[in-house]
């Protein structure tokens, strides 16, 4: 199984990566890995929030709708 992906970055992105790698004293690969981890966490958070909103939309009844037809 191949563990590499080939992709192209803009020259300005490469320059920024090299600059931040120097400033933070980290390897460029580590910076990319950390950035992707943060991105994936944000996307996952968005999915979860959307899922909760969708569930709330399905169960969002007002008081009268909820108790309509219930005999106490």
Steps between C-alpha positions, in 0.01 A plus 500: 500500500634840404513761776575801288284748314630731232359852494596849392516811715515863393845657536361742761372207708838329482668823607260535794561140604876553495470826694275352770718190521797724582306718745349203682811282464293217354526284194279601204343151501402543865344841426294351218394207719395735783312726258312207349416363846357841597306517171355150545400581858315814381324308223399226746370765741296652217355159414404441862341844535304449178388157617379644833322783317335250267387287795365808678311600188329162501399522867444871542136508607349787690310434824155476338617269224672271751198467731232503227263209554645392835235440766613553857 
